[in-house]
Amino acid sequence: MIRTIIATGSLLFGVMVLAGCRQNSDLGKGTETLTVPSDSEEEGQKEESSLAGWETSLQEGNPEELMAEAFRGMSVIKNGKPCLAVSYEPRVYKNSFDCWGISVPYQSMVTVDTEAMYAYFRILEDAKLVLADGVTREQAGIEEASDRIFVAYYSGQTREGGQAEPDRGMTFRFGNQDEAGNYYVETGGKLWLADQAAVDKLFEINPYELILKVMSVAFERNREDAPKIIQRYYAFDGTYASVQVNGTEFFLVSREALASVQEKLRDEERAFGGNS
C-alpha cells in the first residue's frame, strides 16, 4: 500500500548547508538563483531577527536616498501591532535563496518570494514624499499615530549591488490625512506628505503574498526497508516548477502539468476519504 499525503501552502523547513549566503555586491539586484533547501524535515527552527537591533543602533538616514534595492530590512506596525517584519539574515548554514526571512508572522520558516518582496519595498520608494511646511506634529496627528514603518538600508547601494549589512535606518510615523487625502508622515526629524494610494498599499499588505507557494507529496510504503519518498514542487517562474526529491533538486517540470496532477490527486484523495 502506498499512502499519498498532499500538502499545499507555505513550507516549513530546516536548512542544511548548501552554499553560503551572498554577502557581496550582488545583493539588491532583485533576482535570485533558485537553490532549494535540502533538508527533509517538516519543521524549522525559529531564528532571531536583526530588526530590533538595527532600529536602535543604526544612524538615521535620508528619505530622499531610499531605493528598494538598498533595503536590508523592513517592519510594519499597524494599529499598534506588528503585521510584517522581513530582513536579510545571512547565515553560514543558509543558501542564497533563503537569506531573506519573514520573522513576523512566519518566524523565518518560509521561503520568500524576492520579486514580490522588492515590489513591496518599491511602494515606499515611490511614495512621493513632499515636505509639509507650516504644519505641527499635533496638527499632523503624529503624537497619536500608531502606524509606523521602520526600514534598514545600505546608503551606498547602486542599481548594480551593495554590501549585505545596512548602515542607515529610518522610522516613518504616519498621522492624519490632509484635504487631498495624502498622509502626514514624520521621518528624519521632518514632516512630509505621502501619497495616499502608496500608504494604503503599505498597510494593506498580506504577508502571504510575499512567500513562495508550495505543493508537497509524500509517499509512505508499508515495508520498513522501503524509504519514504517526499517530492516537493517550488515555483521557478511563470512556466516551470522546480522538483525536489528527498531533499535534492533534480529538474524542472511544467507548472500546467503539475496543476493537472495536483487536481487528480485531490480527486483521488476525496474518493478514498482522505487517503489514496
ABEGO torsion letter per residue (X at the ends): XBBBBBBBEBBBBBBBBABBBBABAABGAGBBBBBBBABABABBBBBBBAAAAAAAABBBBBAAABBAAABABBBBBBGGBBABBBBBBBBAABBAAAABBBAOAAGGABBBBAAAAAAAAAAAAAAGBBBBBGBBAAAAGAAABABBBBBBBBAABBAAEBBABBABBBBBBBBBBBAAGBBBBBBGGBBBBBBAAAAAAAAABBAAAABBBBBBBBBBBABAABBBBBBBBBBABAABBBBBBGGBBABBBBAAAAAAAAAAAAAAAAAAGGBX
